[in-house]
Amino acid sequence: MLNNKIVACLALILTLLFAACKKNDFKDLLAKITPKDTTKTVPRDTIPKDTIPKYTANVYVGGRVFDSLANAYQAVYWKNQVPVVLTHIKKTASVNAITVQGNDVYAAGYVQDENANYIAAYWKNGVQVNLTDNTTSASTSAIVVQGNDVYVTGFVEFSAVYWKNGQRFVLPGVNGGGGSTEGIVIQGSDIYISGNTGGKPTFWKNFVPAALPNSQPGYAGNIAVQNGDVYVAASYPKLNKGYVTYWKNSIPVTLGDGTIAILATKLAVSGPDVYVACFTEKGGGYFKNDKLNFLSGSAADVYGIAVINNDVYIAGQSTYQKKSVPTVWKNSIPIYLSAPIGKSGYLSCIAVTPL
């Protein structure tokens, strides 16, 4: 069984997927912002059927679904609401990241072996490729493909790492601590990675780390690069409120007016607009620039965001009929996904491509 330090490290790399954090204030803040009474949000059956949106892009989402027969979570992704089950094991597995190149679907995550060791892995069109063995505890957080090269970020034990075509590279730490990673972007010969090290949000460019400017411990989300500008999502807990923040070229941008607790999870950049998915004490939502938009339905957890053709797609999970349901929101309206091997599950990532 994993010890508490491994569990804490896993929580970082999975971007709060296990709803646990190293810092008590962050965990307490997460508890504060998790809606306790989902009956106060808009239930699915109050949404007129003719208003439930249709996809106008190819939408790929990944996560996990509870398999009641195996008594374990299985790794699953969906393309346009059609599920693909990647594992059939008696231990837990999950998809943490997804990307698409041409007709190929790449999903990254982890699997457990029979002794409950965490093994970092990715799947190409359903074929599993292990990145570690059962001698270490490891997981993945992001995946990108450039040409014939597959890049995957993650952690091994207490080290922030990435793999290129299966070869592992350890990222240097800062602030005297171990680390984990959350996102990766490849532009030309440059490799940008976001993550956490020494208790501080960090990004690396070609192995050179830079602790993002803030005096408080926090947690970095994913990273985006557009026109030479580098954006990193992150959150800082402070007192009873949370700062949903991103950095543009290491300059912090704080969103929200401080009246409600907010935690950022992921961001997306489209043209001049910056979108930040977040938890709030009033439910899930996202910022478009400085405007906060709440999601319809019982939005409990929000873990991924993508924008295409001015449509905003968000992946997470919501509560419906007292079950945790994998959910995609298009422009704030929910689309509930089927759980093919069980009755509950959640989404942790999203990718969209043109039809």
N, C-alpha and C positions, 0 to 999 in steps of 0.2 A: 504494500500500500504506500502511496506517496506521502512523504512527510509534509509538514505545514509549509516549509519553505518552497518545496516544489509546487505545491498548490498555489501559493502566492505568485510564484513566477509564471505558472500557467495562466493565472488570471490576467496578468499583464499582457501576455502575448496574445491572448484570445479577446482582448479588448472588453473585459468585464463579462465575457460569456458565462462565466461561472458565478457572476455576481459576488465577487470577493476581491479585496484589494489589500495591499500591504499596510496602508495607513488607515488607522481607525477613523480619522475624520472623513476620509473619502468614503469608507464603507457606510458610516453613519449618514453622510449626505446622500448617498445612493438610496439608503432606506427611506430618507425623508422624501425623496422625489418619486419613489415608486408609488403609483396610485394604489391606495388601499381599498377603495370602493369603486369597482369598475362599473357599477350600475349607474354612476353619475355621468359616464361617458355615453356616446351615442351607440347603441347596440346595432348589430348588423341588420336585424329585421325591421328597423326603422328607416333604413336607406332604401328609397324606391329602386326596384330592379332596373328600371330604364336609366338610372343614373350611375350604376356600377360600371366603371370604365372598361374599355377594351384596350389591349395593348396596341400601340402604333409603332412598336419596335420589337426586336427580339430581346426578350428579358430573361436573363439567366440569374438564378439565385441559388445559394447553397446554404446548408445547415445540417440539422440532424433531426431524426424522428425516432420516437421511442417505440421499440419493437417489443410488444408484450410477450411474444413467444420466447424470444431470446432473453427477455428481461434486461435489455441494454439499448442504448441509442445507436442508430446506424447512420452512416454518412449518406446524404442524399443531396442531389441538386435537381432543379426544375428548369426546363426550357419552356417558356410560354405556358406555364401551369402544368406541364406534363412531367411527372417525376421520374428520376433515374436513381435507383438505389445502388450505391457503390459498394456497400459491405453487407455481409451476412455473418456476423460474428457474435460471440457470447459476451464480448466486452464492448466498451464504448468506442465509438468513432464519430468523427465530425468533419464537415467541410467548413473551413475558416475563410477561404478566399477562392475567387473564381475569375477566369479570364477566357477570352475566345480569340482564336486566330484562324481566319478562314472558316473551314468546317470543323476545326478541332476545338474541343472543349477541355480546358485544363482546370482542375479543382485541387486545392491544397488543403491539408488538414492534418489529422493525426488518427492513429488507430492504437488500441491497446492489445497487447498479447495476452495469453492465458494467465500470466502472472501480474497483469494490470500495469505493465510497463508501457509508458507512452512512447510511440514511435512516430517520428515526423515522416510524412508521406505526401505524394501528390498522385493524381490520376490524370491520364491523358485518354480521353474517350473511353473512360471506364476501366482502363488498365492501370493497376496500382504500381507505383514506383516508390520503394522505401528509401528515405534519405538517411536514416539512422537505424541501428539495431536495438536489441533489447538490453544493452548494457548501459544505456543512458536514458534520462528522461528528456524528451524533446517534443516540440510541436512547431507548426508553421503559422504564419500570419498573413502573408501576401504572396502573389505569384504574378509574374509578367513574362511574356515571350517576345523575344526580338530575333527575327529570322529563325535560325535553327537552335537558338540558345534559350534555355529555360532557367529563369532566375526565381528563387524562392527564398523568402525571409523567414526567420523564426528564432528559436533559441535552443541551445543544448545545455542542459544543466543550468548554470547561472550566466551563460555567455550569450551575447547577441551575435547572431550569425546570419550569413546568407549562403545559399548554394548556387553555383552556376553549373548546370548540366551534371548535378550530383556531387561536384567538388565543393567541400565546405571551406568557408572563409570566416574567421573570427574577427569581429569588429572591435576596435580598441574602446575601452571604457573611459569615462570621465568621472570626476567627483569621487573616485575611490570605491566604486561599486560595480557589481555585476550588471547585466543588462538584458533587454529583450527588444524585439523589433516589431513594428506595426505596419509599415508600408514601404513600397519601393517603386521608383520610376527610373527608367533607362532613357537617356537622351544622348544620342550619338555614342561617344565613348565614356560619358559621365554616368555614374551610378549614384542615385540619391536614395537614402534610406532614412526613415523616421523610426523612433523608438524611445526607449527609456534606459538610462544608465545612471547609477549613483543616486537614484531617487528623483532624477530630474528629466524632463522632456529633452530630447536630443535629436539632431539629425546629422547624418554623415554624408559627405560628398567625397566619393573616391577614398573611403577609409578615414578621412579626416573628420573627427567629431566636433560638434559645436553645441554646447549646452544652451538651450533657448533661454532668453533673458526673463527670469522671474525668480524672486527670492524664495518662493514657496515650493514645496514638493508638489508634483503634479504628474499627469499622464498624457503622453502624446498619442494622437491618433495617426491617421494615414498622411501621406504626403502627395502633393501635386506640383507639377512644374509646367508653366505656360509662359511662352515668350521670354524665357530666361528668369522669370520670377518664381520663387520657391514658396509654397504654401504648406503649412503644417497645422493640423487640428490638434487641440489639446484642451484639457480642463484643469482647473485648480480649485480645490476646496478651500474655503475660507469662512470661518464662523459657520453660520447657518445657510449661507448662500454659496453658489458655485459660479465661477466665472467660465462661461463658454467663450473660448478664445481661439483665434488662429494667428499664426504669424505669416507675414508676407515679407520675405527677405529679412527675417529675424526681427522685424518690428511687430510688436504685439498689437492685435486688434481685439478689443473686448466688446462683446455683444450683450444685449439685454440691459435692463434698467436697474437690476439689483433687487427687484421686488419679489422675484420668485427664484427658487433654486433651480439651476440648470447645469447639465453636464454635456459636453460635446462628445460625439463618438467618431464620426467621419465627416470629410468634406469633399466637395467636387467643385471644379472651376469650369465655367462655360462662358466664353467670351469675357466681358467685363464683370460678370456676376460670380459671386462666391456663395456657395450653398453649404450649410453646416447642419448635419443631422444631430439631434440632441434628445436627451431625456429632460423632462421638467416635472415639477411636482403637480402640474395640471395635466400631464399626459405627454405622449411623444409628439415631437414636432421637428421643424427645421427652420433655419434662418435662410432667407434670400437676402444677401447683403445684411442690412440691419433690421429687417422685418421678420418677426417670429410668426410662423404659420403652424397651427396645431393640426394634428391628424384626426380624421373622423374614425369612429369605432373605438373599441377599448384598447388603445395603443399602450402597451406596457413597456416594450423594449424596442429600440431602434438602433440598428447596427450597420446599415449600409445605405449609400445614396449615390444616384447616378442621374445625369441630365442628358437628354437628347431631344432635339427639335422643340426646345422650350418646355418639354414635359419633365416633371420631376418624379423619379421613381425611388421609393424607399423600401428597404427590406428590414423585417424584424419579426416580432411575434406579438399577438394580441390575445385577449381572453374572450372566448366565445363559447357559450353554454358550459361555462366553468372549466373549459379546457384551454390549454396553450396551443394556439393555432398559428402555423407559419403564414405570414401575411406580407403582401406587397401593397404599397399605397402608390397610386398614380394621381399626382396633383391633389394629395391629401385624402383621396377616397380609397377605402380598402378593397382588396381582392384577396379572398381567403383561399389558400391552397390546400389540396387534399394531402393527407398523410397516408401514403400507400400501405404502410405496414404497421400502423398504429394510430392512435387517436390524439397524439400531441406532438409538438415539435416546435422548432424555431429556425429562423434564418439569421445568418451572420454576415452575408456578403451579397453583392449584386454586380452584374455587368450588363450593359445594354449595347446592342449593335443595330444598325439600320435594317429594316425589312428587306 
